[in-house]
Amino acid sequence: MPFFPSGGFLKPAILTLASTIFFFLCACSTPHEPALAITHVTVLDMTEAASLVDQTVLIEKQHIAAIGSSSAVAIPRGAQILDARGKFLIPGLTDMHIHLTAAGEPNGSRKFMLPLLLANGITSVRDMGGYLESLIPLRKEIEEGKRLGPRIVTPGPYLDGSPPSFEPSLVVTNRVQADEDVHQLVALGVDFIKLQSMLGREAYLAIAQAARREHITFVGHVPDRVTASEAADAGQHSIEHLTNVLRGCSRDEPKLMREQLYIPLKQETSEQSHRRIVDWQHELLDSYWPERAANLVAKFKEKDVWQTPTLILLKNDAFPTTESLTAPDARGKYIPPRTLEIWNKSRAVQMSALSPQDSERHAQLLRKSMDMVAEMQKAGVKILAGTDSPAPYVFPGSGLHDELQLLVEAGLTPIEALQSATMSPAEFLGTAKDSGTVEKGKRADLVLLDANPLNDIRNTRKIHAVVLRGKLLDRVTLDALLKDEMAVASAH
C-alpha cells in the first residue's frame, strides 16, 4: 500500500543516466583490500543448528572464507581484526517489501532511504514497485561499488486495473494488454511482476498465464475480484499484506466480495461510507470459520504461496488504534519535512475519523491477522519479513525491526522471525546458494549485534557493526550515516 510523492515513468532513454549520477561514496572491494577477521564471536547461522560460540569468521574478497574455533582459524598477515567477544553475528537482514522511489526522486532513495537501511543492518531489499528510470541507475551504482547500498530486486511498475491504485502502473484490462505488458517488463529486465488490487478477474488470470509463458514470478495483492484460493491456484508466489486472506476464511466469502465491490447508486455521505465499511469489517470478523481458514492455509502450503504480512503496515495504516496513532516517536528526526508532512496529514485524517469503537474493532482485526500468520507458520507456510516503508510512520530501516517484533508477538519464535528476514528471503529469491545464512562460501553481508536476538528479538536493534560486501561498517561509520541523514532531513 505504497504512496508516491513524486516520480516519472518508463522512459528507456533515461536508463542511460547512470553515467551522469554523482557518486558520493566508494564501497568497492579491491584485490588489495585486506581480509577481515571477526574473532571470538557467537555465530547465529540461521539454520536449526545450535549457536556457535567463540568463533572466528574470516572474510576475503566479499565472501566468508572460513568459520571455525578462534583457536583454530588462521588469520592472514595484514588482516583487519575485530574482537567481537560477547557479540552475536547474524546474516544481513532483508526487507522483502519496500518502495525505494516512494521517497521522492532523484535523491529520496539515495539520501533518505539508503543510509537508514544500512544503519539498521539491511543489506538486501525487494523493492515492490517503483520507477525503473531511477531504480536501474541506483542498482548499477551499488553493484559497481560506487555507492553504499543494499542489493535490490524490483518489478518496476505495477500491473493494475483502471484506474490504478498507485503510480507507476501499467493498466491491464484484457489479455492483449497482459501479454504485451508482461513481455515488455521481462524485456526491460525486471526480476518479477507485481500485481495490484484493482485488476479485474479476467486480466488477473491473463497476467498469470503470461507470466508462466515468460517464465517469471508474479506476486502482490490478491485483487478484490479474485479470491485468495484462486490466487494460489493461479500460481501467485507471494501475497502481500494478507490482502483478502481474512475474507477467504469467511463462511460468507461470496457475500463479502459482492459487498466489497458494491458501488452506490448515488453519492454517499462520509458517514454512510464509514458505516458501510464498519458493517463489512464486523461481518468479516463474525463470519470467520476455522475450518475454512485451515483449508486456505493448507492450499497456501500445497501451492507454495509465501506470505509477506507487513504487520507494521497493518498496525499503522489498515487497522490504526488510538494507541498506535498517538504514540510519540523520536525517529521523526530522520524524516525529510516534506515526507513527514505527508505522514502527519495522513495521521490527522485517521485520528479525526477514529472512534473508540473503531479502535477496538481495528485491534481485533490486527489480532486476527496476527493469529493467521502464526497459524500459517505452524502449518509450514513460509513467512517473509517486509514493511512497505516509507508508508506513513513505517520508518525506513528500523521499521523492519518493528516487523520482527510484531511477528514474535504474533506467535513466531525469535529464530523463526529472524529467518523470515534472512534465510527465507534467500530461498524465495533463489539466492540461497550465496546468501541467507552465515556459512563458508556465502557472501559477506552480516550484522554484528551487542546482544542475543534469540533471547529477545528487540536485540536486533543493538547493532554494533554491519559488513556489506565484505566491507566493515563499524559503529562510528553507522553513526555518521545517521548524522548525515539528520542533516539531509533538516536541510529539506
Salt bridges, closest charged atoms under 4 A:
ASP54 OD1 - HIS40 ND1 2.76
ASP83 OD2 - ARG85 NE 2.86
GLU105 OE1 - ARG110 NH1 3.64
GLU141 OE2 - ARG110 NH2 2.70
GLU141 OE1 - ARG147 NE 2.53
GLU144 OE1 - LYS146 NZ 2.98
ASP179 OD1 - ARG213 NH2 2.60
ASP191 OD2 - ARG139 NH1 2.82
GLU214 OE2 - HIS183 ND1 2.83
GLU230 OE2 - ARG201 NH1 2.70
ASP233 OD2 - LYS299 NZ 2.97
ASP233 OD1 - LYS303 NZ 3.86
GLU240 OE1 - HIS97 ND1 2.80
GLU240 OE2 - ARG126 NH2 3.06
GLU253 OE2 - ARG247 NE 3.93
GLU253 OE1 - ARG292 NH2 2.59
GLU259 OE2 - LYS255 NZ 2.62
GLU268 OE1 - ARG276 NH2 2.83
ASP279 OD1 - ARG275 NH1 3.17
GLU283 OE2 - LYS255 NZ 2.58
ASP329 OD2 - ARG331 NH2 2.73
GLU341 OE2 - LYS345 NZ 3.39
ASP358 OD2 - HIS274 NE2 3.13
ASP358 OD1 - ARG361 NH1 3.02
ASP371 OD1 - ARG367 NE 3.10
ASP388 OD1 - HIS97 NE2 3.26
ASP388 OD1 - HIS99 NE2 2.96
ASP388 OD2 - HIS241 NE2 3.91
ASP402 OD2 - ARG331 NH1 3.04
ASP402 OD1 - ARG461 NH2 2.73
GLU427 OE1 - LYS382 NZ 3.11
GLU439 OE1 - LYS442 NZ 3.21
ASP445 OD2 - ARG151 NE 2.79
ASP445 OD2 - ARG443 NE 3.96
ASP450 OD1 - LYS87 NZ 2.72
ASP450 OD1 - HIS464 ND1 3.26
ASP456 OD2 - ARG458 NH2 2.83
ASP479 OD1 - ARG475 NH2 2.91
